[in-house]
Amino acid sequence: PFRPVRKQEQEEPEWLRGLRIVHKHWTLAVVFAALVTATTIVVTFAMKPVYEPMARIEVDPPGETFSLEGGYDYLGKINFSSNATSAAGSSVIGGSKEAWLLNLDLVAKAPLNEQFSLIGRIGGYYWKTKSAMPNASLSTSTINDSGWDYKAGIGLQYDFNQRVGMRGEFERFNGVGSGSTSGDSKVNQLTVGAVLKF
């Protein structure tokens, strides 16, 4: 007897599957996005934010609670001014400071449900700064500093599927800069980004 041959169904792309999950659980996605937006607004009014590039690579074994994450941060350039007095009188001298970071963190994930996970991290980082500091001759001197320190953070991750997610985190850097030259700064960082797994 004649039997019709079914065409083999093509596997659905991951991005399309992710869109379907977002459509199905749109209320959770909206709540998470609203929470992240509200936190960003509060932090924006509480402190002066810096929007700069950041890249991270995470080694995440399947089914494991802990993973390693390495990253690069450019914390931006801050300009400042200082009043200086000499025999010729007083004047205002401008200065600046830039900072770069390379970090390695131990990241722990605690699933709250199928989509949400609580994230905690602790790690170390190598920092480098370049500063233009006012000097006694009423000009600026270029100072390059570098060193090591530690950091910690906590956050929340929402997974649309096994490959695509969204993450919001707060991180505290214990120190960036040298206290004997350009100054030691404690840095608080709030990040929001996409998670792409390969």
For each residue, the residues with C-beta under 8 A, 3 or more apart:
1:
2:
3:
4:
5:
6:
7:
8:
9:
10:
11:
12: 16 17
13: 16 17
14: 17 18 161 162 163 164
15: 18 19 164
16: 12 13 19 20
17: 12 13 14 20 21 161
18: 14 15 21 22 160 161 163 164
19: 15 16 22 23
20: 16 17 23 24
21: 17 18 24 25 160 161
22: 18 19 25 26 29 160
23: 19 20 26
24: 20 21
25: 21 22 28 29 115
26: 22 23 29 30
27: 30 31
28: 25 31 32 115 116 158
29: 22 25 26 32 33 158 160
30: 26 27 33 34
31: 27 28 34 35
32: 28 29 35 36 116 156 158 166
33: 29 30 36 37 166
34: 30 31 37 38
35: 31 32 38 39 156 168
36: 32 33 39 40 166 168 192
37: 33 34 40 41
38: 34 35 41 42
39: 35 36 42 43 168 190
40: 36 37 43 44 190 192
41: 37 38 44 45
42: 38 39 45 46
43: 39 40 46 47 49 190
44: 40 41 47 49
45: 41 42
46: 42 43
47: 43 44 188
48:
49: 43 44 190
50: 75 76
51: 76
52: 73 74 75 76
53: 74
54: 71 72 73 74 191 193
55: 71 72
56: 69 70 71 72
57: 69 70 71
58: 67 68 69 107
59: 67 68 69
60: 64 67 197
61: 64 67
62:
63:
64: 60 61 67
65: 108 109 110
66: 106 107 108 109
67: 58 59 60 61 64 106 107 109
68: 58 59 104 105 106 107
69: 56 57 58 59 103 104 105 107 121 123
70: 56 57 102 103 104 105
71: 54 55 56 57 101 102 103 105
72: 54 55 56 100 101 102 103
73: 52 54 100 101 103 189
74: 52 53 54 99 100 101
75: 50 52 98 99 100 101 176 187 189
76: 50 51 52 98 99
77: 96 97 98
78: 96 97 98
79: 94 95 96
80: 94 95 96 97
81: 92 93 94 95
82: 92 93 94 95 134
83: 90 91 92 93
84: 90 91 92 93 134 138
85: 89 90
86: 89 90 91 138
87:
88:
89: 85 86
90: 83 84 85 86
91: 83 84 86 138
92: 81 82 83 84
93: 81 82 83 84 134 138 139 140
94: 79 80 81 82 132 140
95: 79 80 81 82 131 132 133 134 140
96: 77 78 79 80 131 132
97: 77 78 80 129 130 131 132 177 182 183
98: 75 76 77 78 129 130 131
99: 74 75 76 127 128 129 176 177 185
100: 72 73 74 75 127 128 129
101: 71 72 73 74 75 125 126 127 128 173 176
102: 70 71 72 125 126
103: 69 70 71 72 73 123 124 125 126 151
104: 68 69 70 123 124 125
105: 68 69 70 71 121 122 123 151 153
106: 66 67 68 121 122 123
107: 58 66 67 68 69 119 120 121
108: 65 66 119 120 121
109: 65 66 67 117 118 119 157
110: 65 117 118 119 120
111: 114 116 117
112: 116 117 118
113: 116
114: 111 159
115: 25 28 158 159 160
116: 28 32 111 112 113 156 157 158 159
117: 109 110 111 112 156 157 159
118: 109 110 112 154 155 156
119: 107 108 109 110 153 154 155 156 157 167 169
120: 107 108 110 153 154 155
121: 69 105 106 107 108 151 152 153 154 155 169 171
122: 105 106 150 151 152 153
123: 69 103 104 105 106 150 151 152
124: 103 104 148 149 150 151
125: 101 102 103 104 148 149 150 151 173
126: 101 102 103 146 147 148
127: 99 100 101 146 147 148 149 173 175 176 177
128: 99 100 101 144 145 146
129: 97 98 99 100 143 144 145 146 176 177 178 182
130: 97 98 142 143 144
131: 95 96 97 98 142 143 144 145 177 181 182
132: 94 95 96 97 140 141 142 143
133: 95 140 141 143 181 182
134: 82 84 93 95 138 139 140
135: 138 139 140 141
136:
137:
138: 84 86 91 93 134 135
139: 93 134 135
140: 93 94 95 132 133 134 135
141: 132 133 135
142: 130 131 132
143: 129 130 131 132 133 181 182
144: 128 129 130 131
145: 128 129 131 177 178 181 182
146: 126 127 128 129
147: 126 127 175 178
148: 124 125 126 127
149: 124 125 127 173 174 175 176
150: 122 123 124 125 174
151: 103 105 121 122 123 124 125 171 172 173 174
152: 121 122 123 171 172
153: 105 119 120 121 122 169 170 171 172 189
154: 118 119 120 121 169 170
155: 118 119 120 121 167 168 169 170 191
156: 32 35 116 117 118 119 167 168 169
157: 109 116 117 119 165 166 167 195
158: 28 29 32 115 116 165 166 167
159: 114 115 116 117 162 164 165 195
160: 18 21 22 29 115 164 165 166
161: 14 17 18 21 164
162: 14 159 197
163: 14 18 196 197 198
164: 14 15 18 159 160 161 194 195 196 197
165: 157 158 159 160 194 195 197
166: 32 33 36 157 158 160 192 193 194 195
167: 119 155 156 157 158 191 192 193 194 195
168: 35 36 39 155 156 190 191 192
169: 119 121 153 154 155 156 190 191
170: 153 154 155 188 189 190
171: 121 151 152 153 188 189 190 191
172: 151 152 153 186 187 188 189
173: 101 125 127 149 151 176 186 187 188 189
174: 149 150 151 186
175: 127 147 149 184 185 186
176: 75 99 101 127 129 149 173 184 185 186 187
177: 97 99 127 129 131 145 181 182 183 184 185
178: 129 145 147 181 182 183 184
179: 183 184
180:
181: 131 133 143 145 177 178
182: 97 129 131 133 143 145 177 178
183: 97 177 178 179
184: 175 176 177 178 179
185: 99 175 176 177
186: 172 173 174 175 176
187: 75 172 173 176
188: 47 170 171 172 173
189: 73 75 153 170 171 172 173
190: 39 40 43 49 168 169 170 171
191: 54 155 167 168 169 171
192: 36 40 166 167 168
193: 54 166 167
194: 164 165 166 167
195: 157 159 164 165 166 167
196: 163 164
197: 60 162 163 164 165
198: 163
